Amino acid sequence: MFNGSSVLITGGTGSFGQKMTRTLLEQYEPRRVVVYSRDELKQFEMQQVFDDKRMRFFIGDVRDRERLIQAMQGVDYVIHAAALKQVPAAEYNPTECIKTNIHGAENVIQAALANDVRKVIALSTDKAANPINLYGATKLASDKLFVAANNMAGGHPTRFSVVRYGNVVGSRGSVVPFFRQLIAEGADHLPITHQDMTRFWITLQQGVDMVIKSFARMHGGEIYVPKLPSVRIVDLASALAPDLPQKIVGIRPGEKLHEVMCPADDSHLTLEFDDHFVIRPTITFTSRNNNFEVNALNETGRPVQTGFEYNSGSNTHFLDVDEILAFNDRAGV
């Protein structure tokens, strides 16, 4: 699918963007991979690692629509990974989070339509389901924008979908590097926000593979949710430092005890496939087929039961301490 095509990644210098770039260059023959981000130092550092004639680097912010329009010229596929993601930072700086996560999403949509990009996938988060923090609320708004963009497309060929998943093992700012740093610095305990806290667990490569597969599966308008294991944060701490005491420090501003990826209120829209769920749009598209039970790869989904909720706390698949260690090892963290 990507052979001979141009792919643009917003936020391309981040953990996901770098893993996606490596996967595209190693497994496909793209004509161009365009990294769009606002940090010149990270772009410089990434250029040293990805010394490839197919690479292009655009300095720009998703808040800048004109720059996005320029960057997307001749682009076939867009992956929108740029976002302000730190929950406490968003709580203290709400307008900045809104500008990037909501207005930035609008700009990506308009730039894609202006250039007749074929397909766009936006990365979402479990925090967008039943959000209780600003980051999650902005990502929910972003999800809605990308779904509705399929109606906004009119005569344009562009299609938009969303991929939503949980905590990425080892990504910047996540709990594993934080715990590792504390351990390396000789901490006398590991801070635990709540003894019952759980999270969905996914590796960067799994996230990348899910996005790539969703490009092949999508009609446009779906929210894709992979089936993932859960971890208990106390088990994670025990896996990383079995002899280190744990201290309960309280839930941070805007933090949930458990995460949800398919809310019960959306159960009437949710389809279950072998390795993922699809949340269908709440709106009806006026100029195309609205049947999402069979995807573009001819995989068939089935409706879930009324009231079904995909919740990290009630998940049927939990990793124990040994499995967490093996999982983290596969993730390279």
C-alpha positions as CSV (number, residue, x, y, z in Angstrom):
1,M,0.0,0.0,0.0
2,F,2.8,2.5,0.9
3,N,5.1,1.4,-2.0
4,G,5.7,4.4,-4.3
5,S,3.6,6.7,-2.0
6,S,4.3,9.7,0.1
7,V,3.5,9.5,3.8
8,L,3.4,12.4,6.2
9,I,3.6,12.0,10.0
10,T,2.7,15.0,12.2
11,G,4.6,14.9,15.5
12,G,7.0,12.6,13.6
13,T,10.0,13.1,15.9
14,G,8.1,11.5,18.8
15,S,8.3,7.9,19.9
16,F,5.5,6.7,17.7
17,G,6.7,8.8,14.7
18,Q,10.2,7.4,14.8
19,K,9.0,3.8,15.1
20,M,6.6,4.3,12.2
21,T,9.3,5.9,10.1
22,R,11.6,3.0,10.7
23,T,8.8,0.5,9.9
24,L,7.9,2.3,6.6
25,L,11.5,2.5,5.5
26,E,12.3,-1.1,6.3
27,Q,9.2,-2.9,5.3
28,Y,7.9,-0.8,2.3
29,E,9.3,1.3,-0.5
30,P,7.7,4.7,0.0
31,R,8.6,7.5,-2.3
32,R,8.8,10.0,0.6
33,V,8.4,9.9,4.4
34,V,7.7,13.4,5.6
35,V,8.3,14.2,9.3
36,Y,6.4,17.3,10.4
37,S,7.1,18.7,13.8
38,R,8.0,21.9,15.6
39,D,11.3,20.9,17.3
40,E,14.4,21.6,15.2
41,L,16.7,19.8,17.6
42,K,14.7,16.6,17.6
43,Q,14.6,16.8,13.8
44,F,18.3,17.3,13.6
45,E,18.8,14.3,15.9
46,M,16.4,12.2,13.9
47,Q,18.2,13.1,10.6
48,Q,21.4,11.6,12.1
49,V,19.6,8.3,12.7
50,F,17.5,8.2,9.5
51,D,20.1,9.1,6.8
52,D,17.8,8.1,3.9
53,K,17.2,10.0,0.7
54,R,13.5,9.3,1.0
55,M,13.2,11.3,4.2
56,R,11.9,14.9,4.3
57,F,11.8,17.1,7.4
58,F,9.3,20.0,7.7
59,I,9.5,22.3,10.7
60,G,6.0,23.4,11.5
61,D,3.2,23.4,14.0
62,V,-0.2,21.8,13.6
63,R,-1.6,25.1,14.7
64,D,-0.3,26.6,11.4
65,R,-2.8,25.6,8.7
66,E,-0.9,27.2,5.8
67,R,2.3,25.4,6.7
68,L,0.4,22.1,6.9
69,I,-1.2,22.7,3.4
70,Q,2.3,23.3,2.0
71,A,3.8,20.2,3.7
72,M,1.0,17.9,2.4
73,Q,1.5,18.7,-1.2
74,G,1.8,15.5,-3.1
75,V,1.2,13.4,0.1
76,D,-0.9,10.2,-0.2
77,Y,-1.3,9.2,3.5
78,V,-1.2,11.2,6.7
79,I,-0.7,9.9,10.2
80,H,-1.7,12.5,12.8
81,A,0.4,11.8,15.9
82,A,1.1,15.4,17.1
83,A,-0.6,16.3,20.4
84,L,-0.1,17.7,23.8
85,K,-0.4,14.6,25.9
86,Q,0.7,15.2,29.5
87,V,-2.5,15.1,31.7
88,P,-1.3,17.4,34.5
89,A,0.2,19.9,32.0
90,A,-3.1,20.0,30.1
91,E,-5.0,20.7,33.4
92,Y,-2.7,23.6,34.1
93,N,-2.5,24.9,30.5
94,P,-5.9,24.2,29.0
95,T,-5.9,26.8,26.2
96,E,-2.6,25.5,24.9
97,C,-3.9,21.9,24.9
98,I,-7.0,23.0,23.0
99,K,-5.0,24.9,20.4
100,T,-2.9,21.9,19.5
101,N,-5.3,19.0,20.0
102,I,-8.5,20.5,18.7
103,H,-7.6,23.4,16.4
104,G,-4.6,21.4,15.2
105,A,-6.9,18.5,14.2
106,E,-9.1,21.0,12.2
107,N,-6.0,22.2,10.4
108,V,-4.8,18.7,9.6
109,I,-8.3,17.9,8.1
110,Q,-8.4,21.1,6.0
111,A,-4.9,20.6,4.7
112,A,-5.6,17.0,3.8
113,L,-8.7,18.0,1.9
114,A,-6.9,20.9,0.2
115,N,-4.4,18.4,-1.2
116,D,-6.7,15.4,-1.9
117,V,-4.8,13.1,0.4
118,R,-6.0,9.6,0.0
119,K,-6.3,8.5,3.7
120,V,-5.7,10.0,7.1
121,I,-5.5,8.2,10.4
122,A,-5.5,10.2,13.6
123,L,-4.0,8.7,16.8
124,S,-6.4,8.8,19.8
125,T,-6.1,7.6,23.4
126,D,-8.0,5.6,25.9
127,K,-8.4,8.9,27.8
128,A,-10.8,10.1,25.1
129,A,-13.4,7.6,26.2
130,N,-15.6,9.0,28.9
131,P,-13.0,11.8,29.5
132,I,-12.5,13.3,33.0
133,N,-9.5,15.4,32.1
134,L,-8.9,18.1,29.6
135,Y,-6.4,16.0,27.5
136,G,-9.0,13.3,27.1
137,A,-11.7,15.9,26.3
138,T,-9.6,17.5,23.6
139,K,-8.9,14.1,22.1
140,L,-12.5,13.2,22.1
141,A,-13.2,16.4,20.2
142,S,-10.4,15.5,17.8
143,D,-11.9,12.0,17.3
144,K,-15.3,13.6,16.5
145,L,-13.7,16.0,14.0
146,F,-11.9,13.3,12.1
147,V,-15.0,11.1,11.9
148,A,-17.2,14.0,10.7
149,A,-14.5,15.0,8.2
150,N,-15.7,12.1,6.0
151,N,-18.9,14.1,5.5
152,M,-17.0,17.4,5.1
153,A,-15.0,15.8,2.3
154,G,-17.8,16.3,-0.3
155,G,-16.3,15.4,-3.7
156,H,-12.8,15.0,-2.3
157,P,-11.5,11.4,-2.3
158,T,-10.0,11.8,1.2
159,R,-11.1,9.4,4.0
160,F,-10.5,9.8,7.7
161,S,-10.3,7.2,10.5
162,V,-9.0,7.1,14.1
163,V,-6.9,4.5,16.0
164,R,-7.4,4.5,19.8
165,Y,-5.1,2.6,22.1
166,G,-3.7,2.6,25.7
167,N,-0.4,3.2,27.4
168,V,2.6,2.7,25.2
169,V,5.3,0.8,27.0
170,G,8.5,2.9,27.2
171,S,7.2,5.9,25.4
172,R,8.5,9.3,26.5
173,G,6.8,10.5,29.6
174,S,5.3,7.1,30.4
175,V,5.6,5.2,33.7
176,V,8.2,2.6,32.8
177,P,11.0,5.1,32.0
178,F,10.0,7.1,35.1
179,F,10.3,4.0,37.3
180,R,13.6,3.0,35.6
181,Q,15.0,6.5,36.3
182,L,14.0,6.3,40.0
183,I,15.6,2.9,40.3
184,A,18.8,4.0,38.6
185,E,19.0,7.0,40.9
186,G,18.8,4.8,44.0
187,A,15.3,5.7,45.1
188,D,14.2,4.1,48.4
189,H,10.6,3.5,47.1
190,L,8.5,3.6,44.0
191,P,5.5,6.0,44.1
192,I,2.1,4.4,43.3
193,T,-0.8,6.7,42.7
194,H,-3.4,4.1,43.8
195,Q,-3.1,0.4,44.7
196,D,-5.9,-0.6,42.4
197,M,-4.9,1.4,39.3
198,T,-4.8,-0.5,36.0
199,R,-3.8,0.4,32.4
200,F,-4.0,-1.2,29.0
201,W,-0.6,-2.2,27.8
202,I,0.8,-2.0,24.2
203,T,4.3,-1.8,22.6
204,L,5.2,0.9,20.1
205,Q,5.6,-1.6,17.4
206,Q,2.1,-3.0,18.1
207,G,0.7,0.6,17.8
208,V,2.5,1.1,14.5
209,D,1.3,-2.2,13.2
210,M,-2.3,-1.4,14.2
211,V,-2.2,1.9,12.3
212,I,-0.8,0.3,9.2
213,K,-3.4,-2.5,9.3
214,S,-6.2,0.1,9.9
215,F,-5.1,1.9,6.7
216,A,-5.9,-1.3,4.8
217,R,-9.1,-2.0,6.7
218,M,-10.7,1.5,6.7
219,H,-13.7,2.7,4.9
220,G,-13.5,6.0,6.7
221,G,-15.2,7.1,9.9
222,E,-14.2,4.2,12.1
223,I,-12.5,4.3,15.5
224,Y,-10.2,1.3,15.7
225,V,-9.4,-0.2,19.1
226,P,-7.0,-3.1,19.4
227,K,-7.5,-5.9,21.9
228,L,-4.8,-5.5,24.5
229,P,-3.8,-6.9,27.9
230,S,-4.1,-4.9,31.1
231,V,-1.5,-4.4,33.9
232,R,-1.9,-3.5,37.5
233,I,0.5,-0.7,38.3
234,V,1.5,-2.4,41.6
235,D,2.5,-5.5,39.5
236,L,4.5,-3.3,37.1
237,A,6.4,-1.8,40.0
238,S,7.0,-5.3,41.4
239,A,8.3,-6.5,38.1
240,L,10.7,-3.6,37.7
241,A,11.9,-3.5,41.3
242,P,10.8,-6.6,43.3
243,D,12.8,-5.6,46.4
244,L,11.8,-1.9,46.5
245,P,8.9,-0.7,48.7
246,Q,5.9,1.0,47.1
247,K,4.4,4.2,48.5
248,I,0.8,5.3,47.7
249,V,1.0,9.0,46.7
250,G,-2.5,9.7,45.4
251,I,-4.1,10.1,42.0
252,R,-2.7,13.0,39.9
253,P,-4.9,15.8,38.6
254,G,-7.2,14.4,35.9
255,E,-6.1,10.8,36.3
256,K,-8.5,7.8,36.2
257,L,-8.3,4.6,38.3
258,H,-9.0,2.5,35.2
259,E,-9.0,3.4,31.5
260,V,-11.8,2.7,29.0
261,M,-11.4,2.3,25.3
262,C,-15.0,1.3,24.3
263,P,-17.5,3.0,26.5
264,A,-20.8,1.3,27.5
265,D,-22.7,4.2,26.1
266,D,-21.2,3.3,22.6
267,S,-22.0,-0.4,22.9
268,H,-24.8,0.0,20.2
269,L,-22.1,1.3,17.9
270,T,-19.3,-1.2,18.7
271,L,-18.4,-4.2,16.6
272,E,-16.0,-7.0,17.7
273,F,-13.5,-8.4,15.2
274,D,-10.9,-11.1,15.9
275,D,-8.2,-8.9,17.2
276,H,-9.8,-5.5,17.5
277,F,-13.0,-3.5,18.0
278,V,-14.6,-0.9,15.8
279,I,-16.7,2.0,17.1
280,R,-19.0,3.1,14.3
281,P,-19.8,6.7,13.7
282,T,-22.8,8.2,15.5
283,I,-23.6,10.1,12.4
284,T,-24.8,8.8,9.0
285,F,-22.7,9.6,6.0
286,T,-24.8,11.0,3.2
287,S,-22.8,10.1,0.1
288,R,-21.5,6.6,0.8
289,N,-22.2,3.1,2.3
290,N,-22.6,3.1,6.1
291,N,-22.0,-0.6,6.6
292,F,-19.0,-1.2,8.8
293,E,-19.6,-4.8,9.7
294,V,-17.4,-5.9,6.7
295,N,-14.1,-3.9,6.3
296,A,-12.0,-3.3,3.2
297,L,-10.1,-6.5,3.9
298,N,-13.4,-8.5,4.0
299,E,-13.1,-9.2,7.7
300,T,-16.4,-9.4,9.4
301,G,-17.3,-8.0,12.8
302,R,-20.3,-8.7,15.0
303,P,-22.2,-6.4,17.4
304,V,-21.3,-6.5,21.1
305,Q,-23.8,-7.0,23.8
306,T,-25.7,-3.9,25.0
307,G,-23.8,-2.3,27.8
308,F,-20.5,-3.8,26.8
309,E,-17.5,-1.8,28.0
310,Y,-13.9,-2.4,27.2
311,N,-12.3,-1.4,30.6
312,S,-8.7,-2.0,31.8
313,G,-10.0,-2.9,35.2
314,S,-12.5,-5.6,34.0
315,N,-10.4,-6.8,31.1
316,T,-10.3,-10.6,30.7
317,H,-6.5,-10.5,30.0
318,F,-4.1,-9.3,32.7
319,L,-0.4,-9.7,32.6
320,D,1.3,-11.1,35.8
321,V,4.7,-10.0,37.0
322,D,6.6,-12.5,34.8
323,E,4.5,-11.7,31.7
324,I,5.1,-8.0,32.3
325,L,8.9,-8.6,32.3
326,A,8.6,-10.6,29.1
327,F,6.3,-8.0,27.5
328,N,8.6,-5.1,28.4
329,D,11.6,-7.1,27.1
330,R,9.9,-7.5,23.7
331,A,9.3,-3.7,23.8
332,G,13.0,-3.1,24.4
333,V,12.5,-1.3,27.8
